[in-house]
Structure formats: structure tokens, C-alpha cells
Amino acid sequence: MKLVLVVACALIDVDGRVLLAQRPQGRAMAGLWEFPGGKVEAGEKPETTLIRELKEELGIEVKEACLAPLTFASHAYDDFHLMMPLYVCRRWDGTPAALEGQELAWVRPNKLRDYPMPPADLPLIIVTVNTVGSNMKSVFYDKVGAAFSGM
């Protein structure tokens, strides 16, 4: 079975909401909601992929130092196995905009389960809820705090 590496990001705004993107019509799993991100290309680091994908999909600039690994999902689909690290980001330049025809929603962590998601994303919800529901800023500040001051 083919292994596919896809990376995703939980963008957290100043109000503690998480950005979700709805897969547009004409794509696999259209209408389902997901964390923004994309497929890691050959020779590319996951962080580099996220920086590229967030710029292409949402028009925002993210520094690598502002991406903190949070958890990952491993899910077997019928014709491939998906491995998906989830990063968290609280600091970026620009305002997220739907540049690829997708709908966007800023969602309170306790409402993430109200948005239908692909099977691989479902295990990521509980970790996101638990992390964002706690004082996430203090949890991750030591790791990426210095980068915050540079944005």
C-alpha cells in the first residue's frame, strides 16, 4: 500500500479559535472540513510544505519557528495509507483568505466535532481541543516565543 505524507496546521487566532477549510466541490471528500495543509513533496520538509501550502491556500506568511508539532494521524484508506503530522501556529503575517475556492471557518475548539471531517482528521480533534482548551500559549511559548517577537 502506498504511503502518503500530508501535513496540516491548526491555525489559532487571538480568540483561541481554530481555522478549518472546507474541501471544494470536484475534489476527493468534497464538503468535508479539514485543517489547512497539503502533500509533502519529494525532498521537502513538513515545515516547508506548510509554509508553502498556507501561502498558496490562504495567502499568509508563516515562519518555520512559529510552527510547533502537536500530534499526528495515521489512517488507512482503501488505496493508500495517510500519515499526517499536525502542527500548531499562533502567529502569521496577513489575513487568511480562501484562495482556492474553499470555504473557511474560525471554530471554537469545543465545536470542532460539529464539522464533518475526513476520517484521518477525526483523531486530531481531541488533541486540538485539549491543547487549545488549556492555556496553549504558555504550553508552546517556550518553544516558539522568540519567533513571535520577530514577526
PyMOL CGO cylinders between C-alpha atoms (Angstrom):
from pymol import cmd
from pymol.cgo import CYLINDER

trace = [
    CYLINDER, 0.00, 0.00, 0.00, 1.30, 3.44, -0.93, 0.3, 1, 1, 1, 1, 1, 1,
    CYLINDER, 1.30, 3.44, -0.93, 2.25, 5.74, 1.96, 0.3, 1, 1, 1, 1, 1, 1,
    CYLINDER, 2.25, 5.74, 1.96, 1.22, 9.38, 1.54, 0.3, 1, 1, 1, 1, 1, 1,
    CYLINDER, 1.22, 9.38, 1.54, 2.64, 12.09, 3.79, 0.3, 1, 1, 1, 1, 1, 1,
    CYLINDER, 2.64, 12.09, 3.79, 0.36, 15.09, 4.23, 0.3, 1, 1, 1, 1, 1, 1,
    CYLINDER, 0.36, 15.09, 4.23, 0.99, 17.86, 6.74, 0.3, 1, 1, 1, 1, 1, 1,
    CYLINDER, 0.99, 17.86, 6.74, -1.67, 20.02, 8.39, 0.3, 1, 1, 1, 1, 1, 1,
    CYLINDER, -1.67, 20.02, 8.39, -1.78, 23.07, 10.62, 0.3, 1, 1, 1, 1, 1, 1,
    CYLINDER, -1.78, 23.07, 10.62, -4.10, 24.19, 13.39, 0.3, 1, 1, 1, 1, 1, 1,
    CYLINDER, -4.10, 24.19, 13.39, -4.01, 27.97, 13.00, 0.3, 1, 1, 1, 1, 1, 1,
    CYLINDER, -4.01, 27.97, 13.00, -5.14, 29.50, 16.29, 0.3, 1, 1, 1, 1, 1, 1,
    CYLINDER, -5.14, 29.50, 16.29, -6.31, 33.12, 16.36, 0.3, 1, 1, 1, 1, 1, 1,
    CYLINDER, -6.31, 33.12, 16.36, -6.11, 35.55, 19.28, 0.3, 1, 1, 1, 1, 1, 1,
    CYLINDER, -6.11, 35.55, 19.28, -9.58, 34.45, 20.43, 0.3, 1, 1, 1, 1, 1, 1,
    CYLINDER, -9.58, 34.45, 20.43, -8.49, 30.79, 20.64, 0.3, 1, 1, 1, 1, 1, 1,
    CYLINDER, -8.49, 30.79, 20.64, -10.44, 29.73, 17.53, 0.3, 1, 1, 1, 1, 1, 1,
    CYLINDER, -10.44, 29.73, 17.53, -9.12, 27.17, 15.04, 0.3, 1, 1, 1, 1, 1, 1,
    CYLINDER, -9.12, 27.17, 15.04, -9.24, 27.72, 11.28, 0.3, 1, 1, 1, 1, 1, 1,
    CYLINDER, -9.24, 27.72, 11.28, -10.89, 24.97, 9.22, 0.3, 1, 1, 1, 1, 1, 1,
    CYLINDER, -10.89, 24.97, 9.22, -11.15, 24.79, 5.45, 0.3, 1, 1, 1, 1, 1, 1,
    CYLINDER, -11.15, 24.79, 5.45, -13.94, 23.01, 3.57, 0.3, 1, 1, 1, 1, 1, 1,
    CYLINDER, -13.94, 23.01, 3.57, -12.82, 20.82, 0.68, 0.3, 1, 1, 1, 1, 1, 1,
    CYLINDER, -12.82, 20.82, 0.68, -14.28, 22.33, -2.51, 0.3, 1, 1, 1, 1, 1, 1,
    CYLINDER, -14.28, 22.33, -2.51, -16.52, 20.53, -4.99, 0.3, 1, 1, 1, 1, 1, 1,
    CYLINDER, -16.52, 20.53, -4.99, -14.65, 18.44, -7.53, 0.3, 1, 1, 1, 1, 1, 1,
    CYLINDER, -14.65, 18.44, -7.53, -12.03, 17.21, -5.06, 0.3, 1, 1, 1, 1, 1, 1,
    CYLINDER, -12.03, 17.21, -5.06, -11.90, 13.97, -3.11, 0.3, 1, 1, 1, 1, 1, 1,
    CYLINDER, -11.90, 13.97, -3.11, -14.01, 14.21, 0.06, 0.3, 1, 1, 1, 1, 1, 1,
    CYLINDER, -14.01, 14.21, 0.06, -15.65, 17.43, -1.14, 0.3, 1, 1, 1, 1, 1, 1,
    CYLINDER, -15.65, 17.43, -1.14, -17.66, 19.24, 1.50, 0.3, 1, 1, 1, 1, 1, 1,
    CYLINDER, -17.66, 19.24, 1.50, -15.67, 17.87, 4.43, 0.3, 1, 1, 1, 1, 1, 1,
    CYLINDER, -15.67, 17.87, 4.43, -13.77, 20.23, 6.72, 0.3, 1, 1, 1, 1, 1, 1,
    CYLINDER, -13.77, 20.23, 6.72, -10.06, 19.91, 7.45, 0.3, 1, 1, 1, 1, 1, 1,
    CYLINDER, -10.06, 19.91, 7.45, -7.05, 21.63, 8.90, 0.3, 1, 1, 1, 1, 1, 1,
    CYLINDER, -7.05, 21.63, 8.90, -5.23, 23.57, 6.15, 0.3, 1, 1, 1, 1, 1, 1,
    CYLINDER, -5.23, 23.57, 6.15, -2.12, 21.94, 4.69, 0.3, 1, 1, 1, 1, 1, 1,
    CYLINDER, -2.12, 21.94, 4.69, -1.10, 19.65, 1.90, 0.3, 1, 1, 1, 1, 1, 1,
    CYLINDER, -1.10, 19.65, 1.90, 1.00, 16.86, 0.48, 0.3, 1, 1, 1, 1, 1, 1,
    CYLINDER, 1.00, 16.86, 0.48, 4.72, 16.82, 1.28, 0.3, 1, 1, 1, 1, 1, 1,
    CYLINDER, 4.72, 16.82, 1.28, 6.64, 16.76, -1.99, 0.3, 1, 1, 1, 1, 1, 1,
    CYLINDER, 6.64, 16.76, -1.99, 9.79, 14.68, -2.53, 0.3, 1, 1, 1, 1, 1, 1,
    CYLINDER, 9.79, 14.68, -2.53, 12.77, 16.25, -0.78, 0.3, 1, 1, 1, 1, 1, 1,
    CYLINDER, 12.77, 16.25, -0.78, 10.58, 18.72, 1.14, 0.3, 1, 1, 1, 1, 1, 1,
    CYLINDER, 10.58, 18.72, 1.14, 10.44, 19.08, 4.94, 0.3, 1, 1, 1, 1, 1, 1,
    CYLINDER, 10.44, 19.08, 4.94, 6.95, 19.10, 6.51, 0.3, 1, 1, 1, 1, 1, 1,
    CYLINDER, 6.95, 19.10, 6.51, 7.51, 22.64, 7.78, 0.3, 1, 1, 1, 1, 1, 1,
    CYLINDER, 7.51, 22.64, 7.78, 8.49, 23.82, 4.31, 0.3, 1, 1, 1, 1, 1, 1,
    CYLINDER, 8.49, 23.82, 4.31, 5.34, 22.23, 2.92, 0.3, 1, 1, 1, 1, 1, 1,
    CYLINDER, 5.34, 22.23, 2.92, 3.16, 24.04, 5.46, 0.3, 1, 1, 1, 1, 1, 1,
    CYLINDER, 3.16, 24.04, 5.46, 4.77, 27.39, 4.75, 0.3, 1, 1, 1, 1, 1, 1,
    CYLINDER, 4.77, 27.39, 4.75, 4.20, 26.85, 1.00, 0.3, 1, 1, 1, 1, 1, 1,
    CYLINDER, 4.20, 26.85, 1.00, 0.66, 25.49, 1.34, 0.3, 1, 1, 1, 1, 1, 1,
    CYLINDER, 0.66, 25.49, 1.34, -0.50, 28.18, 3.78, 0.3, 1, 1, 1, 1, 1, 1,
    CYLINDER, -0.50, 28.18, 3.78, 0.73, 30.85, 1.37, 0.3, 1, 1, 1, 1, 1, 1,
    CYLINDER, 0.73, 30.85, 1.37, -0.92, 29.16, -1.66, 0.3, 1, 1, 1, 1, 1, 1,
    CYLINDER, -0.92, 29.16, -1.66, -4.21, 28.27, 0.05, 0.3, 1, 1, 1, 1, 1, 1,
    CYLINDER, -4.21, 28.27, 0.05, -4.66, 31.18, 2.45, 0.3, 1, 1, 1, 1, 1, 1,
    CYLINDER, -4.66, 31.18, 2.45, -2.27, 33.93, 1.38, 0.3, 1, 1, 1, 1, 1, 1,
    CYLINDER, -2.27, 33.93, 1.38, -0.49, 34.09, 4.74, 0.3, 1, 1, 1, 1, 1, 1,
    CYLINDER, -0.49, 34.09, 4.74, 3.22, 34.10, 5.57, 0.3, 1, 1, 1, 1, 1, 1,
    CYLINDER, 3.22, 34.10, 5.57, 4.38, 31.76, 8.32, 0.3, 1, 1, 1, 1, 1, 1,
    CYLINDER, 4.38, 31.76, 8.32, 7.88, 31.45, 9.76, 0.3, 1, 1, 1, 1, 1, 1,
    CYLINDER, 7.88, 31.45, 9.76, 9.18, 27.96, 10.43, 0.3, 1, 1, 1, 1, 1, 1,
    CYLINDER, 9.18, 27.96, 10.43, 9.97, 28.89, 14.03, 0.3, 1, 1, 1, 1, 1, 1,
    CYLINDER, 9.97, 28.89, 14.03, 6.26, 29.62, 14.60, 0.3, 1, 1, 1, 1, 1, 1,
    CYLINDER, 6.26, 29.62, 14.60, 5.24, 26.04, 13.70, 0.3, 1, 1, 1, 1, 1, 1,
    CYLINDER, 5.24, 26.04, 13.70, 5.15, 23.65, 16.67, 0.3, 1, 1, 1, 1, 1, 1,
    CYLINDER, 5.15, 23.65, 16.67, 4.44, 19.93, 16.17, 0.3, 1, 1, 1, 1, 1, 1,
    CYLINDER, 4.44, 19.93, 16.17, 1.30, 18.93, 18.06, 0.3, 1, 1, 1, 1, 1, 1,
    CYLINDER, 1.30, 18.93, 18.06, 0.33, 15.35, 17.13, 0.3, 1, 1, 1, 1, 1, 1,
    CYLINDER, 0.33, 15.35, 17.13, -0.12, 13.10, 14.10, 0.3, 1, 1, 1, 1, 1, 1,
    CYLINDER, -0.12, 13.10, 14.10, -2.69, 10.85, 12.48, 0.3, 1, 1, 1, 1, 1, 1,
    CYLINDER, -2.69, 10.85, 12.48, -2.14, 7.53, 10.74, 0.3, 1, 1, 1, 1, 1, 1,
    CYLINDER, -2.14, 7.53, 10.74, -5.06, 6.26, 8.68, 0.3, 1, 1, 1, 1, 1, 1,
    CYLINDER, -5.06, 6.26, 8.68, -5.52, 3.51, 6.10, 0.3, 1, 1, 1, 1, 1, 1,
    CYLINDER, -5.52, 3.51, 6.10, -7.75, 4.46, 3.18, 0.3, 1, 1, 1, 1, 1, 1,
    CYLINDER, -7.75, 4.46, 3.18, -8.73, 1.89, 0.54, 0.3, 1, 1, 1, 1, 1, 1,
    CYLINDER, -8.73, 1.89, 0.54, -5.83, 2.61, -1.81, 0.3, 1, 1, 1, 1, 1, 1,
    CYLINDER, -5.83, 2.61, -1.81, -3.20, 4.38, 0.34, 0.3, 1, 1, 1, 1, 1, 1,
    CYLINDER, -3.20, 4.38, 0.34, -2.08, 4.91, 3.91, 0.3, 1, 1, 1, 1, 1, 1,
    CYLINDER, -2.08, 4.91, 3.91, -2.06, 8.52, 5.11, 0.3, 1, 1, 1, 1, 1, 1,
    CYLINDER, -2.06, 8.52, 5.11, 0.46, 9.82, 7.64, 0.3, 1, 1, 1, 1, 1, 1,
    CYLINDER, 0.46, 9.82, 7.64, -0.38, 13.34, 8.77, 0.3, 1, 1, 1, 1, 1, 1,
    CYLINDER, -0.38, 13.34, 8.77, 1.58, 15.40, 11.28, 0.3, 1, 1, 1, 1, 1, 1,
    CYLINDER, 1.58, 15.40, 11.28, -0.42, 18.28, 12.74, 0.3, 1, 1, 1, 1, 1, 1,
    CYLINDER, -0.42, 18.28, 12.74, 1.39, 21.46, 13.66, 0.3, 1, 1, 1, 1, 1, 1,
    CYLINDER, 1.39, 21.46, 13.66, 0.03, 24.41, 15.59, 0.3, 1, 1, 1, 1, 1, 1,
    CYLINDER, 0.03, 24.41, 15.59, 0.62, 28.05, 14.70, 0.3, 1, 1, 1, 1, 1, 1,
    CYLINDER, 0.62, 28.05, 14.70, -0.48, 31.17, 16.55, 0.3, 1, 1, 1, 1, 1, 1,
    CYLINDER, -0.48, 31.17, 16.55, 1.49, 33.80, 14.63, 0.3, 1, 1, 1, 1, 1, 1,
    CYLINDER, 1.49, 33.80, 14.63, 1.49, 34.66, 10.92, 0.3, 1, 1, 1, 1, 1, 1,
    CYLINDER, 1.49, 34.66, 10.92, 1.54, 37.68, 8.64, 0.3, 1, 1, 1, 1, 1, 1,
    CYLINDER, 1.54, 37.68, 8.64, -1.58, 38.51, 6.64, 0.3, 1, 1, 1, 1, 1, 1,
    CYLINDER, -1.58, 38.51, 6.64, -5.25, 37.66, 6.93, 0.3, 1, 1, 1, 1, 1, 1,
    CYLINDER, -5.25, 37.66, 6.93, -6.28, 34.12, 5.93, 0.3, 1, 1, 1, 1, 1, 1,
    CYLINDER, -6.28, 34.12, 5.93, -8.37, 34.19, 2.75, 0.3, 1, 1, 1, 1, 1, 1,
    CYLINDER, -8.37, 34.19, 2.75, -9.90, 31.37, 0.68, 0.3, 1, 1, 1, 1, 1, 1,
    CYLINDER, -9.90, 31.37, 0.68, -7.65, 31.44, -2.40, 0.3, 1, 1, 1, 1, 1, 1,
    CYLINDER, -7.65, 31.44, -2.40, -8.55, 28.01, -3.80, 0.3, 1, 1, 1, 1, 1, 1,
    CYLINDER, -8.55, 28.01, -3.80, -12.34, 28.10, -3.78, 0.3, 1, 1, 1, 1, 1, 1,
    CYLINDER, -12.34, 28.10, -3.78, -12.66, 26.61, -0.31, 0.3, 1, 1, 1, 1, 1, 1,
    CYLINDER, -12.66, 26.61, -0.31, -14.87, 27.90, 2.50, 0.3, 1, 1, 1, 1, 1, 1,
    CYLINDER, -14.87, 27.90, 2.50, -13.14, 28.92, 5.72, 0.3, 1, 1, 1, 1, 1, 1,
    CYLINDER, -13.14, 28.92, 5.72, -14.46, 28.88, 9.27, 0.3, 1, 1, 1, 1, 1, 1,
    CYLINDER, -14.46, 28.88, 9.27, -12.96, 30.04, 12.55, 0.3, 1, 1, 1, 1, 1, 1,
    CYLINDER, -12.96, 30.04, 12.55, -14.22, 27.46, 15.03, 0.3, 1, 1, 1, 1, 1, 1,
    CYLINDER, -14.22, 27.46, 15.03, -14.18, 27.29, 18.82, 0.3, 1, 1, 1, 1, 1, 1,
    CYLINDER, -14.18, 27.29, 18.82, -12.31, 24.13, 19.87, 0.3, 1, 1, 1, 1, 1, 1,
    CYLINDER, -12.31, 24.13, 19.87, -15.37, 22.66, 21.59, 0.3, 1, 1, 1, 1, 1, 1,
    CYLINDER, -15.37, 22.66, 21.59, -17.30, 23.00, 18.29, 0.3, 1, 1, 1, 1, 1, 1,
    CYLINDER, -17.30, 23.00, 18.29, -14.78, 21.19, 16.04, 0.3, 1, 1, 1, 1, 1, 1,
    CYLINDER, -14.78, 21.19, 16.04, -16.83, 17.97, 16.26, 0.3, 1, 1, 1, 1, 1, 1,
    CYLINDER, -16.83, 17.97, 16.26, -19.76, 19.81, 14.66, 0.3, 1, 1, 1, 1, 1, 1,
    CYLINDER, -19.76, 19.81, 14.66, -17.86, 20.00, 11.35, 0.3, 1, 1, 1, 1, 1, 1,
    CYLINDER, -17.86, 20.00, 11.35, -17.78, 16.78, 9.28, 0.3, 1, 1, 1, 1, 1, 1,
    CYLINDER, -17.78, 16.78, 9.28, -14.15, 15.82, 8.63, 0.3, 1, 1, 1, 1, 1, 1,
    CYLINDER, -14.15, 15.82, 8.63, -12.28, 13.12, 6.70, 0.3, 1, 1, 1, 1, 1, 1,
    CYLINDER, -12.28, 13.12, 6.70, -11.66, 10.00, 8.82, 0.3, 1, 1, 1, 1, 1, 1,
    CYLINDER, -11.66, 10.00, 8.82, -7.94, 10.76, 9.14, 0.3, 1, 1, 1, 1, 1, 1,
    CYLINDER, -7.94, 10.76, 9.14, -8.65, 14.15, 10.75, 0.3, 1, 1, 1, 1, 1, 1,
    CYLINDER, -8.65, 14.15, 10.75, -11.01, 12.85, 13.44, 0.3, 1, 1, 1, 1, 1, 1,
    CYLINDER, -11.01, 12.85, 13.44, -8.32, 11.70, 15.93, 0.3, 1, 1, 1, 1, 1, 1,
    CYLINDER, -8.32, 11.70, 15.93, -6.73, 15.14, 15.69, 0.3, 1, 1, 1, 1, 1, 1,
    CYLINDER, -6.73, 15.14, 15.69, -9.81, 16.83, 17.14, 0.3, 1, 1, 1, 1, 1, 1,
    CYLINDER, -9.81, 16.83, 17.14, -9.41, 15.60, 20.74, 0.3, 1, 1, 1, 1, 1, 1,
    CYLINDER, -9.41, 15.60, 20.74, -5.76, 16.61, 20.91, 0.3, 1, 1, 1, 1, 1, 1,
    CYLINDER, -5.76, 16.61, 20.91, -6.57, 20.03, 19.45, 0.3, 1, 1, 1, 1, 1, 1,
    CYLINDER, -6.57, 20.03, 19.45, -9.47, 20.53, 21.86, 0.3, 1, 1, 1, 1, 1, 1,
    CYLINDER, -9.47, 20.53, 21.86, -7.35, 19.51, 24.85, 0.3, 1, 1, 1, 1, 1, 1,
    CYLINDER, -7.35, 19.51, 24.85, -4.43, 21.69, 23.81, 0.3, 1, 1, 1, 1, 1, 1,
    CYLINDER, -4.43, 21.69, 23.81, -6.32, 24.80, 22.80, 0.3, 1, 1, 1, 1, 1, 1,
    CYLINDER, -6.32, 24.80, 22.80, -8.70, 24.36, 25.73, 0.3, 1, 1, 1, 1, 1, 1,
    CYLINDER, -8.70, 24.36, 25.73, -5.72, 24.56, 28.09, 0.3, 1, 1, 1, 1, 1, 1,
    CYLINDER, -5.72, 24.56, 28.09, -3.52, 27.59, 28.20, 0.3, 1, 1, 1, 1, 1, 1,
    CYLINDER, -3.52, 27.59, 28.20, -1.88, 26.75, 24.90, 0.3, 1, 1, 1, 1, 1, 1,
    CYLINDER, -1.88, 26.75, 24.90, 0.06, 29.99, 24.71, 0.3, 1, 1, 1, 1, 1, 1,
    CYLINDER, 0.06, 29.99, 24.71, 2.07, 29.11, 27.81, 0.3, 1, 1, 1, 1, 1, 1,
    CYLINDER, 2.07, 29.11, 27.81, 2.49, 25.48, 26.71, 0.3, 1, 1, 1, 1, 1, 1,
    CYLINDER, 2.49, 25.48, 26.71, 4.11, 26.45, 23.40, 0.3, 1, 1, 1, 1, 1, 1,
    CYLINDER, 4.11, 26.45, 23.40, 5.60, 29.83, 24.26, 0.3, 1, 1, 1, 1, 1, 1,
    CYLINDER, 5.60, 29.83, 24.26, 8.93, 28.43, 25.41, 0.3, 1, 1, 1, 1, 1, 1,
    CYLINDER, 8.93, 28.43, 25.41, 9.39, 26.64, 22.08, 0.3, 1, 1, 1, 1, 1, 1,
    CYLINDER, 9.39, 26.64, 22.08, 8.35, 29.39, 19.68, 0.3, 1, 1, 1, 1, 1, 1,
    CYLINDER, 8.35, 29.39, 19.68, 8.20, 32.52, 21.85, 0.3, 1, 1, 1, 1, 1, 1,
    CYLINDER, 8.20, 32.52, 21.85, 11.36, 34.02, 20.45, 0.3, 1, 1, 1, 1, 1, 1,
    CYLINDER, 11.36, 34.02, 20.45, 9.96, 33.69, 16.92, 0.3, 1, 1, 1, 1, 1, 1,
    CYLINDER, 9.96, 33.69, 16.92, 6.79, 35.54, 17.97, 0.3, 1, 1, 1, 1, 1, 1,
    CYLINDER, 6.79, 35.54, 17.97, 8.75, 38.69, 18.71, 0.3, 1, 1, 1, 1, 1, 1,
    CYLINDER, 8.75, 38.69, 18.71, 10.32, 38.58, 15.24, 0.3, 1, 1, 1, 1, 1, 1,
    CYLINDER, 10.32, 38.58, 15.24, 7.04, 38.70, 13.30, 0.3, 1, 1, 1, 1, 1, 1,
]
cmd.load_cgo(trace, "trace")
